[in-house]
Amino acid sequence: MLILIAGPYRSGTNDDPELIQQNLHNLEAAALPIFRKGHIPIIGEWIALPLISLAGSTQIGDEAWQEIQYPAAHRILEKCDAIFRIHGASKGADEDVRIAQEKGLKIYYNTEDIPDAKS
């Protein structure tokens, strides 16, 4: 399965770069166990951040950031089989879950609940 990992990125950081980096680390830490189960993990920021930079963003929340940050995850969801929601308050991640529910995707909250991929 292609599984989007959703959770806090900017939420709760007051745009502090160190806290944002910690949130990204938390998202990325969820990727390895999913990969080891035989799936392909993806995080919206892996796609969005390079594009945001190329679009000329100069600060979090500016026009280029808004154009790309959340739409990137929503476009990824069009290709995903499931979503993995890590803990922590996040309106963006909650919206990702809502979209996933509308699409009938599997939603996981614990890596133990994600089945091993079949060879």
N, C-alpha and C positions, 0 to 999 in steps of 0.2 A: 504494500500500500504506500501511496504518497501521503504523508501525514504532516499537516501544518501544525507547528508548535505556536500556541498563542498564550500571551501573558503580558505582564507589565513591561513596558519599554520606557516611556516617558512618565507614566503615572507615578505619583508619589515622590518625584525627584526635585520638583521646583526648578527643573531644567539644569540641575547640577550635573556636569559631565561625568564625574566619578560615579554618581548614583545611577546614571543612565548606563554607563559601562557595566556596572554590577548587574543591572536588570538584563542587559544583553547576555552577560555571562550566564545568568540563571536560565535564560531561554536556551542558550547553546548547550548547557549542561544536560538538558533533557534530550538532546539529539543523539548522543552516543548510545544510550540504552535502546532507543528506538531502532537505530541502525543495526545494533547487535541482534535484534529480534528479526532482522531480515528485511526491514522496511526502509524507505527513503524519507528521512526527516527534512523538513524545509522550514525556514523562519523568514517571515516577510521582510525583516530588516536586511537579510542577506541579499535580497533583490533590490529593496528600496534605497538603502544607504548609498551605494555607488551611483544609482540613477539620480538621487537627490543632489549629490555632489556635482555630477555632470550637468545638471539643470541649473547650476549656479547658486544654489542655496547658500546663504551666508549665516543663517541662524535657525535653530529649531523653531518650527511653527511659521516660518515665512511662506510666501506664496508657492515657491518651488517645493518646499517640504510638504505643504498641504496637498499639492497636486499629486504627489507620488506616494507618500507614506502609507496611508490607509488603502488607497486603491490598489496598491501592489498586492497586499494580502488578499483583498477581495478577488483579484484576478487569479491569484494562485489557487484560491478555493474552488475556482471553476474546474481545476484539474485534479484536485485532491480527492482521496477516498475517505479521509478521516481528519479529525482535528484533535490535538492533545492540548488541553487547557491546563497550564501550570497555575499554581496558587498566586494570589495577589490581586488586589483591586486594579481593574483596568477596563475603562469604557470601550477602548478599541478591541481588546480581546473578547469582551462580552458581545460586542457587535459581530466579531468573527464567529463566535459560537451561535449567535442567532441566525446568521446567514447559513452556517453549516446545517443547523436544524431545518431550516426552510428547504435546503437541498437534499435532506434525508441522509446526510453523511453520518458516519459513526463518530461519536464524541467520547473521548476518553479523558479521565481525570487522574488516573493512576497508571503508571507504565505496566504494572502487573496485570492490568486488564487488557492490554494490547496483546493479541495472540501472536505467536511466532508465525512468520511467513512460511507458506508451504513451498517447498522446492519445486 
